[in-house]
Amino acid sequence: MWSIAARALTMLGKVSSKPLEAISWYRLSGEVADRSQDETTRVWVRVFDAGGSSEQISDFAIPEWRMAVISSLLLARLGDERRALATQDDARRTLP
């Protein structure tokens, strides 16, 4: 049970948009991982905490331009040409 809780707390830290809140979740996940006495969980939590993307709020985040491309393709597939073209223009505008 502690192993599952440690991983869940780590995920809460990863998706938190507030740095201090994320740090609190990571610290708590480390404590819970230690309490689990499961070496695999302890290593997973410390590696997960250390390895990440500092420029992204979340590992699940995607750039605005990519979301616009995906939305444009979906709208075109659904037959909404007007919105698909508008979204495609947004994608072009936000490309890096």
Secondary structure, 3 states (H helix, E strand, C coil): CHHHHHHHHHHHHHHCCCHHHHHHHHHHHHHHHHHHCCHHHHHHHHHHHHCCCCCCCCCCCCCHHHHHHHHHHHHHHCCCHHHHHHHHHHHHHHCC
